Structures are given as structure tokens and as C-alpha cells.
Amino acid sequence: MMKKPVTAIIPTYNEEENIARAIQSVLWADEIVVVDSFSTDRTLDIVKQFDVTLLQHEYVNSAAQKNWTIPQAKHEWIFLLDADEEATDDLIREVDELLTDPKGHVAFWIRRTSFFMGKKVRFSGWQRDKVIRLFMRDHCRYEESNVHAEVIANGPVGLTKHRILHFTYKGIDKSIERIRWYSTWKAFDKVEKGASDNFFLLIILKPFWRFFRQYVIQLGFLDGKVGFHIAALSAYDVYIRGLKITRILAGEKIQKEKK
């Protein structure tokens, strides 16, 4: 049985530190498509050094960007990789096997191993992180959501044994910047779903619970200082999101930013 051809898709915006590594990890694919949201750093110069198809499309949100790109793939099977990720050699070999015989699956969950502040994160709630990244073009689409959109699969979904590496930290300034724009998009998602203006819940209880859950219940303390920083930043993210929800409901105009 022959391996089915696959298109690798990499969405990107200002990823000059990561994009080369991401592309190099999918050179095994039969087609590579990089979709850029009009980067202003050296990302495009680096992408042009590789034999890939480069598309540019104005960013609305992550799901819209991916859904715009997926139908343009030449091949039925898609392997989607974010620019700050890397496909491991073991995963590549497993994907080859799955594309030879998918056993009726239309998509596959892939677990991620993340690195933060130069350290591999083993706990902090990140140990269960998984995403659908290998899927059939005509059977799957990303759900309509501003953040954390996942693939909706029309058919059985499997799970790979091996992992994607996720290099999520680009410096503390960029981490804070990420919280700023991410919390805005999440706040709008919550408001659209009918969030209420509950000060105690949004501003006090939820941030405290997020820290306690990640640092204590999900064993973040076993990740040492990095585990504390992850839990604290996550609680801050929840606090800022809650504050923005209250301000949006109060009629304040908050600008949605591009990732």
C-alpha cells in the first residue's frame, strides 16, 4: 500500500526566530504551504530560502486563516504545524505509517511537549496538551472561534504515539504582549456567548482558581520556578480577560489586535 501524499501548512506572522526550524521539520511533506499575515520582520526573507508555496492573507483570527488556506492544498491529507513548533523524527515516521494505512480515520490528535523559559514543561496542566494536526482536507475544518479553535472532524479521529515540540516562549515582553491580545480575543468570545458582568467571579475567583489549579492540582510546583511563572501568568491572563469582559459589557471600545 502506497503512502498518501500530504500537504504541510504553516501559518506565520513575525516568526523570524522559529520559521526556519518549522519548515525544516516538514521537508518530508509532498507540498509545503506557508501562509503569512504580512509579517514585518525577516520572516518572509527566511521563507523564500526554501522551496515552498508562500501565500499572504490578512489575519482575522487563527481559525479563519487556517480555513482559508486548507482548501488550497493540493493533497487530501494535511499536516498543520504552527511556526513555533517542530515535528520530531519519531512523529514523522509515524505519520508516514498512518498515511500508508489510516485505518478509516479522517484526523489524528497529536500530543505536544512544550518548552517555557528554556525548560521542558512536564506538568502545570500542559502534560495533557494535544491538538488535531493531521487530517483530511475535505472532512475537517476549524471551528469558528477567535482563540483555541479546534478541528471539527467529520469522521473517526485517532491519536498518535509521538509528539510535536512547542517552543512557546520568546521572552517575557512577548509573553505579556501575547496575554494582552489573547485576553482580548477570549473576552470577545465570552461576551458573544453571553458572559455576565460578575465582578467576584471574573476578577477574584477565576484568577485565584486558575493559579491554584495549575500550580497545585496540576502539579505545576514540580516544574520548579517555571511552573510558578506559568501559573502566575495564566492567572494574570484570566484576570485581564475578566476585566476586559466587564469593560466590554460596560460599553468601552476595545481594539482587537492581530496576533
Summary of the structure (lengths in Angstrom):
residues: 259
radius of gyration: 19.0
end to end distance: 41.6
largest distance: 60.4
contacts: 833
relative contact order: 0.14
helix: 41%
strand: 23%
